[in-house]
Amino acid sequence: MEFLTLELLPFIKNHILLSLGWIILVIAIIVLTIKSKLSKVQNINNAQAINLINKQDAIVVDVRSADNFKKGHITESYNILPIDIKNANIKPIEKFKEKFVVLVDENGLSSTAIGEILVKQGFLHVFTLKDGIIGWNSENLPLVRK
């Protein structure tokens, strides 16, 4: 308690913006952590994705641009843009609502929000590839190139 009054409080007084920045950052980390724990969309690694694809007959939905998809994608992936998912224009995967779905983006950062949309549209088992296609490629896993 003595540390709090002797050093921390004067620091906060002298550096209000910096202190507010740290407080906001801590709150953001807490909120994102809680949000990810409550999410119905699970983040999985490459080995888990391979297991789902091979043993559970999961489908892979690649949400990158058509150009990036052509440069390299996971075998038998469906290329559906995020805007199409948001607009419920998902005809190619509509019939897979009860199957396992693995979402792949470039680096694993944007697919969770897209997965949440799919869950709202009735998909029961949605997963995101942790490091996206970059992580897949970094482990020298096979890619189809067109």
C-alpha positions as CSV (number, residue, x, y, z in Angstrom):
1,M,0.0,0.0,0.0
2,E,2.9,2.3,0.7
3,F,4.2,1.9,-2.9
4,L,0.8,3.0,-4.2
5,T,0.9,6.3,-2.3
6,L,4.6,7.0,-2.6
7,E,5.2,6.2,-6.3
8,L,2.2,5.2,-8.3
9,L,-0.2,8.1,-7.5
10,P,2.4,10.8,-8.3
11,F,3.3,9.0,-11.5
12,I,-0.4,8.9,-12.5
13,K,-0.8,12.6,-11.7
14,N,2.2,13.5,-13.8
15,H,1.4,11.3,-16.7
16,I,-2.4,11.3,-17.0
17,L,-2.5,10.5,-20.8
18,L,0.0,7.6,-20.5
19,S,-1.9,6.3,-17.5
20,L,-5.2,6.5,-19.3
21,G,-3.7,4.7,-22.2
22,W,-2.5,1.8,-20.0
23,I,-5.9,1.6,-18.3
24,I,-7.7,1.5,-21.7
25,L,-5.2,-1.2,-23.0
26,V,-5.8,-3.4,-19.9
27,I,-9.6,-3.0,-20.2
28,A,-9.4,-3.9,-23.9
29,I,-7.4,-7.0,-23.2
30,I,-9.9,-8.1,-20.5
31,V,-12.8,-7.5,-22.8
32,L,-11.3,-9.4,-25.8
33,T,-10.3,-12.3,-23.5
34,I,-13.8,-12.6,-22.1
35,K,-15.3,-12.2,-25.6
36,S,-13.1,-15.0,-27.0
37,K,-14.0,-17.3,-24.1
38,L,-17.7,-16.8,-24.6
39,S,-17.5,-17.1,-28.4
40,K,-19.1,-20.1,-30.1
41,V,-16.3,-19.9,-32.7
42,Q,-13.2,-21.8,-31.6
43,N,-9.7,-21.0,-32.7
44,I,-7.7,-24.1,-33.7
45,N,-4.2,-24.8,-34.8
46,N,-3.1,-26.6,-38.0
47,A,-3.0,-30.1,-36.5
48,Q,-6.5,-29.7,-35.1
49,A,-7.7,-28.4,-38.5
50,I,-6.1,-31.4,-40.3
51,N,-7.8,-33.8,-37.9
52,L,-11.2,-32.1,-38.4
53,I,-10.7,-32.3,-42.2
54,N,-9.5,-35.9,-42.3
55,K,-11.6,-37.5,-39.6
56,Q,-14.7,-35.3,-39.2
57,D,-15.1,-34.4,-42.9
58,A,-14.9,-30.7,-42.1
59,I,-15.2,-28.2,-44.9
60,V,-12.7,-25.3,-45.4
61,V,-14.0,-21.9,-46.2
62,D,-11.3,-19.5,-47.4
63,V,-12.4,-15.8,-46.9
64,R,-9.5,-14.2,-48.7
65,S,-9.8,-12.4,-52.0
66,A,-10.1,-14.5,-55.2
67,D,-6.5,-13.4,-56.2
68,N,-5.0,-14.6,-52.9
69,F,-7.1,-17.8,-53.1
70,K,-5.6,-18.6,-56.5
71,K,-2.0,-18.0,-55.2
72,G,-2.6,-20.9,-52.8
73,H,-5.4,-22.5,-50.8
74,I,-6.1,-25.6,-48.8
75,T,-7.4,-28.5,-50.9
76,E,-11.1,-28.5,-51.6
77,S,-11.6,-25.1,-50.0
78,Y,-14.6,-22.9,-50.8
79,N,-13.7,-19.3,-51.6
80,I,-16.4,-17.0,-50.1
81,L,-15.8,-13.4,-49.4
82,P,-16.6,-11.9,-46.1
83,I,-19.1,-9.5,-47.7
84,D,-21.0,-12.5,-49.2
85,I,-21.2,-14.1,-45.8
86,K,-22.4,-10.9,-44.2
87,N,-25.1,-10.7,-46.9
88,A,-26.0,-14.4,-46.5
89,N,-24.9,-15.1,-50.0
90,I,-23.5,-18.6,-49.0
91,K,-25.1,-21.0,-51.5
92,P,-22.0,-23.1,-52.0
93,I,-21.8,-24.0,-48.2
94,E,-25.5,-23.6,-47.2
95,K,-25.9,-27.4,-47.1
96,F,-23.0,-27.8,-44.5
97,K,-24.7,-26.1,-41.5
98,E,-24.4,-29.2,-39.4
99,K,-20.8,-30.1,-40.5
100,F,-17.6,-28.8,-39.1
101,V,-16.5,-25.6,-40.8
102,V,-12.9,-24.3,-40.7
103,L,-12.5,-20.6,-41.7
104,V,-9.2,-19.5,-43.2
105,D,-8.1,-16.0,-43.7
106,E,-4.7,-14.5,-44.4
107,N,-3.3,-14.5,-40.8
108,G,-6.0,-15.6,-38.4
109,L,-7.0,-12.2,-37.3
110,S,-10.3,-11.5,-39.1
111,S,-12.0,-14.8,-39.4
112,T,-13.5,-15.0,-35.9
113,A,-15.9,-12.1,-36.6
114,I,-16.9,-13.9,-39.9
115,G,-17.4,-17.1,-37.9
116,E,-19.8,-15.4,-35.5
117,I,-21.9,-14.4,-38.5
118,L,-22.0,-18.0,-39.7
119,V,-23.1,-19.1,-36.3
120,K,-25.9,-16.5,-36.4
121,Q,-26.9,-18.0,-39.8
122,G,-27.3,-21.4,-38.3
123,F,-23.9,-23.1,-38.6
124,L,-23.3,-25.3,-35.6
125,H,-19.6,-26.0,-35.6
126,V,-17.4,-23.1,-36.7
127,F,-13.7,-23.0,-36.2
128,T,-11.0,-20.5,-37.3
129,L,-7.5,-21.4,-38.3
130,K,-5.2,-19.8,-35.7
131,D,-2.6,-18.3,-38.0
132,G,-4.5,-18.4,-41.2
133,I,-3.0,-19.4,-44.5
134,I,0.3,-17.9,-43.5
135,G,0.6,-20.3,-40.6
136,W,-0.4,-23.2,-42.8
137,N,2.2,-22.3,-45.4
138,S,4.9,-21.8,-42.8
139,E,4.5,-25.4,-41.7
140,N,4.9,-26.4,-45.4
141,L,1.4,-27.9,-45.4
142,P,0.0,-28.6,-48.9
143,L,-1.5,-25.7,-50.9
144,V,-3.4,-25.9,-54.2
145,R,-2.2,-23.2,-56.6
146,K,-4.2,-22.1,-59.7
